[in-house]
Amino acid sequence: MKNLFLTLFLAVISITAFSQNDQSTTSGHIKIFSSTPAEDIEANNYKVISIIKPATGDVVFSVPMQSFEFEKALMQKHYNSKKFLDTKQFPKSKFKGTITNLSDIDFTKDGTYEAEVNGSLTIHGVSKDVSEKLALTVKNGNVTGVTEFDIVLADYGVIFKSGKPSTNISKTIKITANLNYTEKTN
Amino acid sequence: MKSKIFKIIAVVIIVTLGYFAYMWFMPHRNIQNTKAFATIDATKLVNEFLSDKEKANNLYLDSEGESKVLVVNGIVANISKDQLGQKVILLKKASEKMGVSCTFTLDSNSQVDNLEVGNQIKIKGVIRSGAEYDEDLDLTENVIIEKCAVVN
């Protein structure tokens, strides 16, 4: 009898652990970094929305572009303006993709996994296919994600030919994302 | 005559330097000292974006990122913290799918301490982006306002 209870108990535990609910956050951190001989520019955004769906491998990022904070107020104005990211016209950047090596990742088991993510990144109204690595760490049922990659501004139609921006802003921007996911309950 | 020219040149130089110093040291906008564009219910604000995204973006967002400062009236549905340690209050009715996410600052965080889920409050902050719903992924995106403080 005792064994039966134990078996049932373990069965319930394993079913719960196996349900693999969606992992989501609405307060992820993304840093953008540009380095030129003239100056280094950095901006931080703590309002990044992201979802990972373990069942299908879907990965989504949504970034409110006006939430990037720069040290210099003038720089922030320039970044938002029509000449650069035009954040009034394009208030959000999005990534929609899927994990291609989903079978390598066990969201129920502690460990660090390298997810290969393929999908479409839309910035400044321009979409491009990208393939990046997302390091996922599972610890005590909590999932965290870290990724770092470069984007070329001209790929997304952000081009400055002359003047100060062309010397002070790098053509390639480094993007670093840090995400603390929590299990989505609905 | 000569001294007059020198004076003019000196003035021009000082004004130019002053202008560049101003540009360089330009302070960030103080949201709480900025007059609110409107006082609005959380539900109404969300619905404005869901019914006509373009119109709402045009009304509330600014092309240099100096978007509208709003006082949003609603019911506290959730209190959390972001990865910088800033407190976040979600204003939303239980029956609604999306609400207004209000991020406080490290300075105004303490105002959240005495608040509880279910409280009806008014929060002042700057709008960053509107609400959206993606049916395919069942992804809900709240209206985001930041640099918040509680309005009495």
Chai-1 contact restraints between the chains, C-beta under 6 A:
chainA,res_idxA,chainB,res_idxB,connection_type,confidence,min_distance_angstrom,max_distance_angstrom,comment,restraint_id
A,S27,B,D82,contact,1.0,0.0,6.0,A-B,restraint_1
A,S27,B,Q83,contact,1.0,0.0,6.0,A-B,restraint_2
A,H29,B,Q83,contact,1.0,0.0,6.0,A-B,restraint_3
A,Y46,B,D82,contact,1.0,0.0,6.0,A-B,restraint_4
A,Y46,B,Q83,contact,1.0,0.0,6.0,A-B,restraint_5
A,Y46,B,L84,contact,1.0,0.0,6.0,A-B,restraint_6
A,K47,B,I144,contact,1.0,0.0,6.0,A-B,restraint_7
A,I49,B,E141,contact,1.0,0.0,6.0,A-B,restraint_8
A,I51,B,L139,contact,1.0,0.0,6.0,A-B,restraint_9
A,V60,B,L137,contact,1.0,0.0,6.0,A-B,restraint_10
A,V60,B,L139,contact,1.0,0.0,6.0,A-B,restraint_11
A,S62,B,E141,contact,1.0,0.0,6.0,A-B,restraint_12
A,P64,B,R128,contact,1.0,0.0,6.0,A-B,restraint_13
A,P64,B,S129,contact,1.0,0.0,6.0,A-B,restraint_14
A,P64,B,I144,contact,1.0,0.0,6.0,A-B,restraint_15
A,Q66,B,G65,contact,1.0,0.0,6.0,A-B,restraint_16
A,Q66,B,R128,contact,1.0,0.0,6.0,A-B,restraint_17
A,S67,B,R128,contact,1.0,0.0,6.0,A-B,restraint_18
A,A73,B,M26,contact,1.0,0.0,6.0,A-B,restraint_19
A,A73,B,H28,contact,1.0,0.0,6.0,A-B,restraint_20
A,L74,B,M23,contact,1.0,0.0,6.0,A-B,restraint_21
A,L74,B,M26,contact,1.0,0.0,6.0,A-B,restraint_22
A,Q76,B,G65,contact,1.0,0.0,6.0,A-B,restraint_23
A,K77,B,E64,contact,1.0,0.0,6.0,A-B,restraint_24
A,N80,B,E64,contact,1.0,0.0,6.0,A-B,restraint_25
A,N80,B,G65,contact,1.0,0.0,6.0,A-B,restraint_26
A,S81,B,E64,contact,1.0,0.0,6.0,A-B,restraint_27
A,K82,B,S63,contact,1.0,0.0,6.0,A-B,restraint_28
A,K88,B,L61,contact,1.0,0.0,6.0,A-B,restraint_29
A,K88,B,S63,contact,1.0,0.0,6.0,A-B,restraint_30
A,P91,B,L61,contact,1.0,0.0,6.0,A-B,restraint_31
A,P91,B,S129,contact,1.0,0.0,6.0,A-B,restraint_32
A,K92,B,S129,contact,1.0,0.0,6.0,A-B,restraint_33
